[in-house]
Amino acid sequence: MSICSTSRVQRDIDVRLLGGPAVSGPRAADVVPGGVKSRTLLTALALDAGSAVSTERLMDYLWEKEPPRSALKNLQLYASRLRRCLDTANAGFSRLLVHVGHGYRLDVPAEAVDVLCAGGLLRRGVTCLRQGDPCGAATALTAALGCWPVDGLVGLVPSGPATAVAALWRERRIAAVEHLATAKVALGAWEDAVDLLAPHASAHPTRESLQVLLMRALVHLGDRVGAIDVYHRLWRVLDADLGIRPGGEARAVFEGLLSNA
């Protein structure tokens, strides 16, 4: 079972999209669809698990540019190959990939799909933060990041929809990091917050919200010099890459450090 799962999933099927598509079931583990088109098709269907996805939408996912004249037949071929792959993982049970009307449906519950599970935990964590429950938020967000590899959605056709959805889930993962750090700060776990934020702040040097959170956590730890260094690094990167200056929140933290010197 997926580490994201909170209950026994129907038919014991796990669909893993984060870090590369794969399926496991009661008769087989880590069945990986062959070919980028089949992996992209699985991703497109799994993101709407339990719901029909139109052939037009699927073709948008599968072709980077204008679909060829044979697109519908090719889609049917990729669906057939994916169905065989899913049947291998789900041997002895009903088929998971269903042709419905003018589209296809992946017949699994949302909690069987790791990325949807991670998204649900992220929403739960944000709700806990808004309700003043940083402990509950930290628990949910830690679980979300536990089933959310840094790689995110990879190995897909570089089409518009696939690229957009990959970017969306990368953004949500960074948001989960920021929310977890906020919960850690609220709980007084400053060192944990710094350890969480530092590598992500380095990986995303122009993401000002990350830098501000890191500055605040360093201030709470008593590391004024470290917080000032983060601001100066942010200033240099924003100036060099974007031609802009740090925003009001970053400046406010920095000016507070100077006034308390």
Secondary structure, 3 states (H helix, E strand, C coil): CCCCCCCCCHHHCEEECECCCEEECCCCCCECCCCHHHHHHHHHHHCCCCCEEEHHHHHHHHCCCCCCCCHHHHHHHHHHHHHHHHHHHCCCCCCCEEEECCEEEECCCHHHEHHHHHHHHHHHHHHHHHCCCHHHHHHHHHHHHHCCCCCCECCCCCCHHHHHHHHHHHHHHHHHHHHHHHHHHHCCCHHHHHHHHHHHHHHCCCCHHHHHHHHHHHHHCCCHHHHHHHHHHHHHHHHHHHCCCCCHHHHHHHHHHHHCC
